[in-house]
Amino acid sequence: MAVSVSRYVKKIVQFFENLETWLFVIILGSLAAFAVLQIILRNFFSTGLVWGDDLLRHGVLWISVLGASRATLERKHIRIDLLPRVMPARIGFISDFICCFVSFLVCVVLFWASWNFVRGERLAGDVAFASIPYWCLELIFPIGFALMALRFGFRIAGGLAGKQEGVET
């Protein structure tokens, strides 16, 4: 029974990883195409879309947060790993576990702060461009920090289960 549940969980996790990858690719491709359009409009037609810079700025923000989340998934995020490299494997594992736990707590706090920030922006009712409210564009903050917290949480749970590599999501 546990094996079949584990298989379904792995399929769900894989689905969301693929969704994240495709979202990343679509946003990056759209931003590149839109930036080229803006350059062509400005240089050849002496015009441009007034809201174009805002769109590009928020798109770069989404790419950055999704990239940080993906780096967390692939264990390529910025971390100080001198201690695990010079210590015996058992102590290095404990150091890695503590690092993941602190990172998890930081991500949870940042999720909570960003969620409150987005709620405040929603109440303010400001509009960015094309009738899109700012809070919709800033939703990437709580989404990104929740993803990173989940990934650190899964790694912690994997460590508690006795797996030195942790569970990748």
N, C-alpha and C positions, 0 to 999 in steps of 0.2 A: 504493500500500500504506500509506504513511504517513498519507494522508488518511483512510482507513477506520479505522485505529487511533486517530487523533485524534478521530474521530466517536464511537467507542465509549468513549473516555476521557471525553469531554464528557458522554455519556449517564450514565456511572457517577457522575461528579461531580454532575450535576444530580439524580440519584436520591438521593445522600447529602445534598445541600442541601435537597431536599424532605423527606426523613426528619427532618433536624434541625429544619426549620420546624414540621412536624407534632408532633414531640416537644415542642417549645417551647410550641405552642398547647395541646396536651393537658395538659401539666403546669400551665401557667398557668390554664387553665380549671378543672382539678381543684382546684388550690389555692384559687381564688376561691370555688368551691362549698363546699369543706370549711371555709373560714374563716367563711362565712355560716352553715353548719350549726353550727359551734362557738358562734358568737354567739347563734344562736337557742336552742341547748341551754342555754347559760349564763344568758341573760336571761329566758327564759320557763319553763324547767324546772329551774332551779337545779342543773344538772349539766353534764357535758361529757365528752368522751373524754380520758382521762388522757394518752394518747400523742399527742393531737392537736397539741400545741404542738411536739413533736419532729418530727412529720411536716411541719408547716408550715415549721419552721426549715430542715430539709433540702431541702424543695421550693424554698424561696427560694434556697438555695445552688445547686441545680441550674439554676434560672432565671438566676442571676447568671453562672455559668460559661458556660452556653450563650449568653447574651447577649453576653458578652465574645468568645466564639468567632465569633458572627455579626457583631459589630462589626469584628473583624479581617477577615472575609470582605469586608465592604462598605467597608473602609478608613475606618471611622468610629471607630476605636479612639483612645485618647488618645495623642497624639504631639506632639513639639515640631517644628513645621514652619516656623519662622521663616527658617532658612537657605535651604531650597529656594524660598521665596517671593521673597527679595531677591537671590538669585544668578541668573546666567544659566542657561538651561535645562539645558545640559550638566553644569554643576557641581551644579545642583539634583538632577539624576538620580543623580549619584554620591553625594550626601548621602542621598538616599532609599534608595539601594542599601545604604549602610553602616548606615542606621537599620534596614532590614529584616533585615540580617545579624545585627546585635546583638540585635534582638528575637527572631530565630530561635534564637540561642544561649541567650538567657534562657529561652525557652519549653522548649528541650531540657533545660536544667538543672532547671527547675521540674517538668518531666515526670518526670525521673529521681528527684528528691526526693519527689514525690508518690506515685510508684510504690512506692518504698521505705516510705513512710508507710503506704500501703494494705496492703502485705505485712505490716508490723508489726501493724497492726490485725487482720488476718486471723489471725495467729498468736495474738494476745491472746484472740480468740474472744468478745469482748463483744457483747451483743445490745442493739439500740436499742429496738425495740418490735415487737410482733406477730411475734416470732421472726425478725426481719430483722437480720442482723449489721451492725454499724457499717461494716465494710469495703465492703459493697455500696452503702451510701449515699454513701460517700466516693470511690467509683470515678470520680465525675465529675471529680475533680481531674486524674488522669492522662489521662483521655479529653479533657478540655477543653484541657489544655496540648499534647497530641499534635495535636489539630485545629489549634490556633493555630500550632504549629511547622510543620505541613504547609503551612498557608496562607502563612506567611512564606517557607517553602522554595520553594513554587511561584512566589511573586512574585520571589524571587531568581533562580530558574532562568529565568523570563521575561525578567528584566533582562539576564542573561548571554547570552540568545539574541538580544538587541538590541531587545527590545520595551520602550519606555519606560514603558508602563503595567503591564507584568508580566502574568502569567497568573493569572486569577482562578479560584479553586476553589469 
